[in-house]
Amino acid sequence: MSDPQIADGQRDATGLVRSLTLTHTVLYGVGVTIGAGIYVLVGVAAGRSGMHAPLGFLLAAIAMGMTAASFAELGTRMPVSASEAAYVERAFHRRWLSLGMGLLVIITATISGATISSGSAGYVAVFLDLPPTAIIVGVVLLMGAVACLATTQSIAVAGLMTLVEVGGLLVIIGAGMTEGTADFTRLPEMIPSPSEGDAWMALGGTTLIAVFAFVGFEHIVNVAEEIKNPGRTLPRALFATLGITALLYGLVVWTAVTAVPPDELARSSAPLATVFEKITGRPPQFMSVIAIVATLNGIVVHMIMIARVLYGLSSQGSLPSPLSRVNQFTRTPLVATAAAVSAILLLAVLVPLEGLAEWAARGTLVIFAGINVALIKIKRAGEPAPEGVFTCPLSIVYAGFLLSVLLLVFDLLD
């Protein structure tokens, strides 16, 4: 494992460099969290809960905030790559359990990256008359090349794409406000009355869907080994990512359900494009371009994250040593990045992905539950936190664990 006490910007000739600022880290976090999914999930949420859908996203943000606090403490205790595996190793001292956690992180991220890559073909095909497989191969290889750049460069590119996709959401919000469709005097309609049992049950399902839209913020900890002053920057980046995402999601979903009837949103294959067209009267192609950028961004940030987990597991001695080699020019793990790109490409091209995305989300909730258990074990063992570490109250850790388990149970029952 790399030594977290090495000064910012300093590493030996074979290690990673602490070069990421708070801005870099938040752009990475927002980019990996706000993906193309929100452009579709708005319709699903509206179909389930109608005017109550925005509340589901806010409840999901609160639920994710509990586990974010656990990640903040563990991430500042151990600011290393393959973070989840390192946390489990520290708590249970079982190499097989640590490796299992690391592989689960890699598998879920690879499925997510492959699903996004496959989804990109439909958007790109609107503008390029090429076979879907050719589009997928071209997109994955192009984003793979970006992921091979120096970390500050690849995240800067991803950050630009993040600004574009966030800009698309801001266009929707701004159009709703200027055209008067985002009527905030109707906010009380967002909360069901206590007697509306069916509405509350539906809201529970919507919250579960919304949780999947927030998945990704936790990947910030896997670039912790490249963050300047992680003890200060990492917690801020985690909570800023969740806060920005929650605000955008809440405003976008509110704008959508007040501008377009929820049942119409539910029937639309491109709900935000429908909202844009309804509010502005302009063709929806603009939002299709934004969706393409969102998919490209989702692919590259997943590649970066998977490569860092492979690098970290190799550094810990759990995977072959070539995966931990760092290129002397880019100072990035190129072998691990090539492995990440290859895994996403093969899965996207060769394996039917229908239904796998849901399992990736379930895997993420298992990871969340495991991380909270690891922190509970560390705290109850009385292991002192080093000076400057973000401290999460044990009650919040228990709440994060229980919420993760309840969401898993609700998902299986649903």
Helices and strands as residue ranges (DSSP letters): H 22-33, H 38-49, G 50-52, H 53-77, H 83-92, H 95-124, H 132-147, H 151-179, G 184-190, H 197-214, G 217-226, H 230-259, H 262-267, H 271-280, H 285-315, G 321-324, H 334-350, H 356-380, H 394-413
